[in-house]
Amino acid sequence: MRRRHLLALPALTLASRASAQAAYPDRPISMVVPFLAGGSTDIAARIMAERMAPHLGAGVRIVVENRAGAGGSVGTEWVRHRPADGYTLLLGSASALGTNPAALPQTTPYDPVEDFTSIAVVGGGPIVLIVPQASRWSSARQLLEEVKANPGKYTWATSGAGGIGHLTGEYMKLMAGSQGAPLQAEHVPYRGGSAVMEALAKGEVDYSLEVLASTAPHMRDGISRGLAVSSLARHPLFPEVPTLDETGLKGFEVITWNALVAPKGLPPEIANTLSRAVRAALADNGVGQRMANAGVDPAGPSTPESTRAFLAQERDKFRGIVARAGVRLGR
C-alpha cells in the first residue's frame, strides 16, 4: 500500500499542475507599457487588453499599467523580475526590446530574447524622414546630398538617444556616406515624439526621423512634410511618400514594432494560450482599423517561437548598426 501510494504521488503532482494551468487565468492580468499613457504603444496595449480578454475566458480582465522611464527600459526591467506566472506581461517596443539594449548596454541590464518569454508580435510601422513644411528640400535624395556636402552643418531630432528613430537615422547616415564613413550631422534628442514635432514645426532642427504615429497628424495638417519612409514598401496612409530604398539606399529597412513578452520561464502552455488570444484579437477587422489609426499596423499571425526568432533578428540587426555607425552613448 505504501509503495503504491508513493508511486501515485508524482502523478497527483502532475495532475495538480495541469489543473492549475488549465485554470489560467483566474485573476486580473497586468499588461505593462514602459511609456507614458497616450503614445502609440499605450494605445495599442489598451486595444489589445480589451480584445484579448474575451478570448481568455468569461470575466477575464487585462489591466494596462504604465511604468515609464529611460526610453522604456525602466518598465521592461521591472517586468523581468516579476513571477513567470502569466499575470504580468509587457507590451514592449523596438526601443525597449531592441535599440536600448544595443545602444545602451551599460544601462540596459537585460537581453530582450534570453531574459523574457516571447509571446507574439502585435504590430509595427515605418519611421518617417520628415522636414518642416518650409524646408527647401523636396526629396530625401536632395537632403542627403546637402548633408553630405556640408559636414556638421545640419541638425536632426529624435525622441531620445538610443531609440528607434536615433538608430534609424544613424543607419541612414551610414548607408548614405562614402567609403564606410557616415554623413556628419548633429543629433538633437528630445523627450518624446510630440516635442520633436513641435521643434520641427518651429524650425529648431532641419530634419527628423520619427515614428509614423507621431508624424502622421503633422503630415495630414500640412505642418511638416514626409520625404521618405524606412520600410521596404510605401505606407497606405501616405502612398505618395517614397521609401528610402527607392531614393537610393538600396535594401534599407528599419521598422518600429510592438511585441508581447513575459518574464523568463513562463510555462509554454500559458505562452501559447496568450499567443492564441493575440492572434484572435488581431483577426478582428475593427481591431486592425483602431490599431492603424494609432499608427500601429497590425501584425500577421505569430507564435512564441516565431516571435523569439524575430526578436533575436532585430536585436542582432540593431547591434550591427551600433557597431558599424560607432554609436557611443551613456546616461
N, C-alpha and C positions, 0 to 999 in steps of 0.2 A: 504494500500500500504506500509506504514512504517513498519507495523508488518511483512508483507511478506518479505520485504527487509531485516529486521533484522534476521529473521529465515533463510534466504538464506545465510547469512554471514558465519556461520560455515561450510556449505557445500562448499562454494567457497574457504575457507581457506584450507580445506582438499584436495580439488582438486588441489590447487596450490602446496601444499606439495607433493602430489602424482606426479604432473608433474615435480617438481624439482628432486625428487628421480628417476623418470623414465629417466631423462636426464643424470644421473650419468654414467660414468664420462664425464665431458665436459672441463677438463683441465688436464695437466700432474699430475700424481700421484708420490709421493716420497716414495721410499722403503728404509728405513734407516737400515743400517748394523752397529751394535755397535762395530765394529772392523776395523782394518786397511784393506786396499784392498789386495787381493791376497790369503787370507785364505779360508777355505772350506765354511764358511758361506757367505763370499763375492761372491765366485764363484757361489754358489747355488742361491744367490739373483739375480745375473746377468742373469743366465739361466732362472729363473722364471719370471723376469721382461720382458725378451724378448718374452717368450712363453705365458705368461698370457695376455699380452696386446691385441693380436688379438681377444681373447675371450671376451674382454670387449667392443669392438666396433672398427669400422674403424678409423684409425688415432690416436688411444689412445696411449699415451706414459707413460711408467713407468721408472722413473729415479732413479738409485741407488745412495744413499748418505751415505758416511762413516762418522760416528761420534764415534770415538774410545775413550777408556779410562776406567780405573777401571774395567777391565775384562768384559766389555760390559755394565756396569751399567750407564755410562755417557749418551750414546746414548739412552738407554732404558728409563731413567728418562726424557730425552728431549722429546721423543715421547709421554710420559704420559701426558705432558702438552700442546700438540697440540690440535687443534679443532677436535672433533669427527665427521668429515665430509667425511671420506674415502679418503682424499687426502694425508694423512701421515700415512704410515704403518711401522711396524717394523718386520724384519725377525730376531727373537730372537733365542737364543741358550740355551742349557741346563745350561750353566754357567750364562748367563744374566737373564734368567727367572726361574732358578731352584736352582743352588748351591749358587750363590751370595746372594739371599735373605735368604737362610737357614743358611749359614755360616757367613755372614757379615750383619746382620740385622741393626746394628748401622750405617752403611754407605751405605746401600741399602734401601732407603726410599719408597719402593713400594712393593705391593703384586702382584705376577705375574698373579693371577686369578682375584682378585677383582678390580684391578686398570686398567685393559685392557679389550678390547673386543676380545675374541678368534675368529679366523677365520678358520685356517686349519693347520694341521701338514704337513710339507713339506718333511722331511726325517730324517734319523738318521744313527747310526752306532755304532760299539763297541769301547771300549777303549782297547788298547793293552798293556799287560805286556811285556816289552821289555828290553833286555840287550845288552851290547856291543858284537860284534862278538867274541872277545877274552875271553868272560866270561866263567868260568868253569861250570856254571850252565846250564844244558841241559833240565831242566823241571821246571815248576812252583812249583811243589811239593818240589823239591830239594832246590830251592831258599827259599821258606817259612820255610823249616826245618832249614836251616842255619841261617836265620834271627831270628828265634825263639830261637835257641841255643846260639846266640851271641847278646844279647840285646844292642842296641845302637851302634853296630859296623859298620853297613852298612848305605849308603845314597841312597836316591831315589829322582828323579826330576820330576817336573811337570811344566806346562806352567803358573802357577800362584796359589798363596794361595787362597783357597776358590773356585777354579774352578772345572770343572768336573773330571779332572784327579786326583786332590788332594782328593776329597771326595771318588772317586773310590778306591784310594789307602788306605785311612783311613778305608773304609768298608772292604777291603781285609785284612788288618791287624787285624781288629776286628774279622772277621769270622775265621781267621787262628790262633787266640790266644786261650788261655785256661782260663776257669773259669771267663769269662767276661772281662779279661784283654787283650788289643790288643798287637800285636807284637810291639817291640820298634826298630825304625829305624829313622834316621834323614831326614826330608823332606827339600829339597832344591828347592825353587820356582825360575823359570826363567821367562823372559819376552817373552813368545811365544813359540810355538812348535818347530820352527826351531832352537832356542837357546838350547832347551832341547836336540834335536837330535845331535847337534854339541857337547854338553857337554858329551853326552853318548858315541859318537864315539871316543872322546878323553880320555875316561876312568875317567872323573872327578867325575862321580857318578856310583853307582853299578847297578841300575836299574831305570826304569821309567814306568809311566802309562800315555799314551798319546793317543790322538785320531788317528784313522786309517789314516786319511788324512795326518797327519804328519809322521807317522811311515812307511807307505807303500813304499815310494821311497827308504828308507834305507834298508828295508827288501828285496826288489827286487834286490838291488845292493849288497847285502851281507855285508853291513856295520854294521848292527845290526840284532839281532835275536829275533823274537817274540816267547814268551813262552806260552802265553795264551791270549784269548780274553774274554771280560767281558759280552758278550751276551750269551744267553742260547744255541744258535746254532752256529756252526762254520761259518766263513765268506767265501763266494765263491771265493774271491780273494786269500785267503790263507787257503785252506781246510786242510792242514797238521797241522795247529796250533789249538790245542785243546781249549776248553772253561775252565774257572776257575771252573765251575760246574763239568766238567769231572775230573778235577785234585783233587777233594776232597772237594771243597767249595760248597756243595750242595745248589742249588737254587740261586746261585749268579747271579745277573743280574743288570747291570747298562749300559745304553746306552747314547750316546750323541744324540741330536736331534735339529732340527730347526723347529720353529713354527711361523706362520704369525699371528700377532695381530695388533690391532689398539687402539687408545685412548678409554677409557671407555665412553660408551654412543653412540657408533656407531649404527645408525638405523639398525634393523635386516635385512631389505631389501638389504642394501648395504653389510652387512656382508655375506649374502647368495650369493649375486652376485659375490663377491670376492672369496668365497669358491668354487663356481662352476668353476670359472676361474682356480683356483689352481688344482682342480680335472681334468679338461680338459687338462691342460698343462702336468700334471704328467702321463696322459694316453698315451702320445706320446712316443713311444719307443725310439726315438732319444734323448728325454729329459732324460729319465731314464739312458741311457748309459753315457751321458755327466755328469749327477749328480754322478753316480757311479765312474767315472774317477776322480772326485774331492774329492772322499772319503765320499760321502753322498749317502746312499741307499734311493731311492725314497720311500715315504710313501704310504700306501694304502689309499683308499678314506676316507676322514674325513669330518665332518660338524662342524659348530661353536659349537654345543652342545657337540659333542664327543671330540672336541679339548679342550674345557673348562674342561671336566671331566679328560682328560689326563693330562693337566697342574696341576690340583688340586692333582691328584695322585702323580705326580712327585714332586711337592712342598712338600707334606707330607712325601714322601719317603726320600728326602734329609734332611728334618728337623729331621727325625728319626735317620739318620746316624750321623748327627752332635751331637745330644743328646747322643746317645749310645757311640760314639767314644770320647766324651768330647772335641770336637774341639773348641778352643777359638782363635779367630782371631780379628785383628783390623788393620786399615790402618792409 
